[in-house]
Amino acid sequence: MRKIVILTLFDKPIQQLLNFSIIKNAITKKIVEIKIINFRDYSKDKHKKVDDYQYGGGPGMVLTLQPIVDAIKKNKTKNMEVILLSPQGNTYDQKMANKFAKSKKNLMLVCGHYEGFDARIINFVDHVISIGDYVLTGGELPACIVVDSIVRLLDSCIAKKSLLNESFSKKLLDYDCYTKPKNFYGYKVPKVLLSGNHKLIEEFRKKNRLKKTKQLRPDLLRK
Ligand SMILES: C[S@@+](CC[C@H](N)C(=O)[O-])C[C@H]1O[C@@H](n2cnc3c(N)ncnc32)[C@H](O)[C@@H]1O
């Protein structure tokens, strides 16, 4: 079973976000164990403070090293890699999700908040990951995004067939899907999908993936 530890100041929202649908099933089926830890519990300050003003002056509060580093040290088990969530990290993508899912490594994700981390935190982590070029208030949503994208790729979580043509799995976007009714306000399902001819359907979907990728994400084809 894969183990994931999340260090945060806001454990309850993460618990809710990871406790439904496919991720909840993966936890129930013991494909993954997700432990959410509030690093304030590790603060040695008598008021359980976890942040302070920054040296040199400037706005906002910076997370102090002691509670986070103690929480990392106490909860990091063998075979576990530590990921720091930061807008300044490497941009997360499906390739990284696949790599983390395939590796046998357990993971620890560290969520920042306020002005972010004391820069020396870098000495205590293995990766720094950003979920995109924008700044959020905290690392809680990024942690859930990273965890969700990895857990759904773990063996026995989702049928392998469902993952086969997914967007970004092979440079291409997924093909267009249709369901009932065949005609909705005059918008019709392509005839070939109703033909029952599996070879033709496969060809149609292949072309559809390529056409869509060229139109919507030509950058993927250039990679
Ligand atoms: C307000 S942000 C700090 C931003 C920092 N002062 C900067 O400008 O680079 C607080 C925390 O949210 C998280 N965060 C915000 N945006 C993120 C992103 N795009 N990817 C990953 N984590 C992010 C990080 O954990 C960060 O420490």
The ligand as an SDF file (V2000), in Angstrom:
LIG
                    3D

 27 29  0  0  0  0  0  0  0  0999 V2000
    0.7020   33.0030   -0.7750 C   0  0  0  0  0  0  0  0  0  0  0  0
    1.6970   31.6190   -1.1560 S   0  0  0  0  0  0  0  0  0  0  0  0
    3.3300   32.2710   -1.0200 C   0  0  0  0  0  0  0  0  0  0  0  0
    3.7890   32.8880   -2.2770 C   0  0  0  0  0  0  0  0  0  0  0  0
    5.2220   33.4150   -2.2400 C   0  0  0  0  0  0  0  0  0  0  0  0
    5.3280   34.5650   -1.4270 N   0  0  0  0  0  0  0  0  0  0  0  0
    5.6500   33.7280   -3.6830 C   0  0  0  0  0  0  0  0  0  0  0  0
    5.2720   34.7980   -4.1730 O   0  0  0  0  0  0  0  0  0  0  0  0
    6.3170   32.8880   -4.3050 O   0  0  0  0  0  0  0  0  0  0  0  0
    1.5540   30.5920    0.2310 C   0  0  0  0  0  0  0  0  0  0  0  0
    1.7340   29.1100   -0.0290 C   0  0  0  0  0  0  0  0  0  0  0  0
    0.7470   28.6320   -0.9410 O   0  0  0  0  0  0  0  0  0  0  0  0
    1.2480   27.5500   -1.6790 C   0  0  0  0  0  0  0  0  0  0  0  0
    1.0780   27.8510   -3.1160 N   0  0  0  0  0  0  0  0  0  0  0  0
    0.6010   28.9960   -3.6400 C   0  0  0  0  0  0  0  0  0  0  0  0
    0.5590   28.9590   -4.9780 N   0  0  0  0  0  0  0  0  0  0  0  0
    1.0210   27.7360   -5.3250 C   0  0  0  0  0  0  0  0  0  0  0  0
    1.2350   27.0900   -6.5740 C   0  0  0  0  0  0  0  0  0  0  0  0
    0.9750   27.6800   -7.7300 N   0  0  0  0  0  0  0  0  0  0  0  0
    1.7140   25.8210   -6.5470 N   0  0  0  0  0  0  0  0  0  0  0  0
    1.9910   25.1910   -5.3880 C   0  0  0  0  0  0  0  0  0  0  0  0
    1.8180   25.7700   -4.1720 N   0  0  0  0  0  0  0  0  0  0  0  0
    1.3430   27.0160   -4.1360 C   0  0  0  0  0  0  0  0  0  0  0  0
    2.6950   27.3490   -1.2590 C   0  0  0  0  0  0  0  0  0  0  0  0
    2.7780   26.3010   -0.3300 O   0  0  0  0  0  0  0  0  0  0  0  0
    3.0420   28.6930   -0.6370 C   0  0  0  0  0  0  0  0  0  0  0  0
    4.0600   28.5860    0.3350 O   0  0  0  0  0  0  0  0  0  0  0  0
  1  2  1  0
  2  3  1  0
  2 10  1  0
  3  4  1  0
  4  5  1  0
  5  6  1  0
  5  7  1  0
  7  8  2  0
  7  9  1  0
 10 11  1  0
 11 12  1  0
 11 26  1  0
 12 13  1  0
 13 14  1  0
 13 24  1  0
 14 15  1  0
 14 23  1  0
 15 16  2  0
 16 17  1  0
 17 18  1  0
 17 23  2  0
 18 19  1  0
 18 20  2  0
 20 21  1  0
 21 22  2  0
 22 23  1  0
 24 25  1  0
 24 26  1  0
 26 27  1  0
M  CHG  2   2   1   9  -1
M  END
$$$$
